[in-house]
Amino acid sequence: MGTTRRFSSVSVAMPVHNERRTIREIIRRIKAVPREKEIIIVDDFSNDGTRRILNEYSCDPEIRIVFQPENRGKGAALQTAFALATKDVVIVQDADLEYAPSDYEVLLRPIDAGLADVVYGSRFLHGERRVLYFKHSIGNRLLTLMSNLFTDLNLTDMETCYKAFKREIIQNIKLVSPRFGFEPEITAKLAKLPCSIYEVPINYYGRSYEQGKKITWKDGVAATWHIAVFSLSKKPFVQNRAALEKALVHPPEPPDTGVLTLEVFEKALHYNHWIFGKLRDHVGGRVIEVGSGIGNIIAELVNHPQVEQIVATDHAPGSLNVLRDRFGRDSFIDTVIWDANQPVPEVLAGQTFDTVICSNVLEHVEDHRAALKSMRRLLKADGKLLLLVPAHPALFCAMDRELGHFRRYRGSELRSLLTDAGFEVDRILDHNFFGIIGWLISGKLMGKKALSNGDIRRFDRLVPILRHLDPLLVPIFGGISLIAICRHGGN
């Protein structure tokens, strides 16, 4: 996440329809903003003399004027303006003086600081506002609530005019709403992208219908329809995904089968709890997890009464970002970047822990002997290693290769490996017989490269039953995984 402040140039996208009374003043206020800018005015077939006034600015180098050949609506006018924008950030500006260009600095601050891709200016956060229609205010809040329910955002003002977008983002989203459906449409589409969206308080000086306010209850009904349609739509709407994602504060990493699998297992609460139940009694006060991924084991550790400190490690910066988002408020959790293929990082040198947990990681490490020795160096003399690895080499298939596995383990091989690394092995347990059946069918017989979301969800629903049958079957057939409980082993 960036922290260096820069000052973005601004394209002001301003749709205009019959604003003869306010157009000169709004242009004056925009031009007074001390930013490099261009003002793109799209006149939506005004018939009150607005066009004559706009022609007075035809030679102004900061202003571009487009006259629509017919009245097409606010959304259509904005689409025209967005396509013409050339500056860093695009701000939507109404011409009716309800919104103050002096708030541009507030809108731009999160983008300038490298924190946001999109900023909404909220009329319902703290800011100066003119008191007007109660029903209109309630309508806006209800539409925002409905939008939030569909998009899973927590905006306070979806219908606000003041929205600021990085230009590469707004120019690569296909928009189709010609009228006031722009607000719910853009919100629904942004919610489907990995954008960083901020909301800031702005001032609002609402005008009455006598003063020219145009939006009516019919537009509110239409907005309700747009919220549902665009939120539920599966149609592609990104025109140049590479250009859009390059502009994001947090560009998405290429899809990784391992990460996608971890994200699915994050929701497999029964399965995660089952695994941790076999480790729980061996966990001490200071714990380090080697290869935390997105924190499925950490989520269990945070509720363990004996745990005093947790160090979560992973080789992928993206995973560490997820860990910080999930657990950043827990003061006893630290994150460290560490690839288990490499020696212990300097930041951990000299530190020792009561417990080292390594779950479904060792099989990804080419030199697993060296990795185990590194883990042993992190243990106190009376500390324990809790290790989970995939079992049965005969099950190795395309799913293992896709996940980046070098191997699967036999119990005798794992015991010998741990002993050679200096550990004293307390026990090695077979775990999850039914996983063998799933892996055999999906990987060996069907040739799948990954378990589907549905596969994992269905299995997780059955775990409360299967975990009681497992002790009867693993002594005979073994399990999909091996769990090793090991001690440091002295000098």
VENTANOR-V81505 format. One line per field, one symbol per residue. ss: DSSP state (a for helix, b for strand, c for the rest). A space follows every 50 residues. Layout:
# VENTANOR-V81505
ss->???
This chain:
# VENTANOR-V81505
ss->cccccccccbbbbbbbccccccaaaaaaaaacccccbbbbbbbcccccca aaaaacccccccbbbbbccccccaaaaaaaaaaaccccbbbbccccccbc aaaaaaaaaaaacccccbbbbbccccccbccccaaaaaaaaaaaaaaaaa acccccccccccbbbbaaaaccbccccccccaaaaaaaaaacccccbbbb bccbccccccccccccaaaaaaaaaaaaaaaacccccbccaaaaaacccc ccccccaaaaaaaaaaccaaaaaaaaaaaaaacccbbbbccccccccaaa acccccccbbbbbbccaaaaaaaaaaacccccbbbbbccccccccaaacc ccbbbbbbbccaaacccaaaaaaaaaacbbbbbbbbbbbbbcaaaccaaa aaacccccbcaaaaaaaaaacccbbbbbbbbcaaaaaaaaaaaaaccccc ccaaaaaaaaaaaaaaaaaaaaaaaaacccbbbbbbbcccc
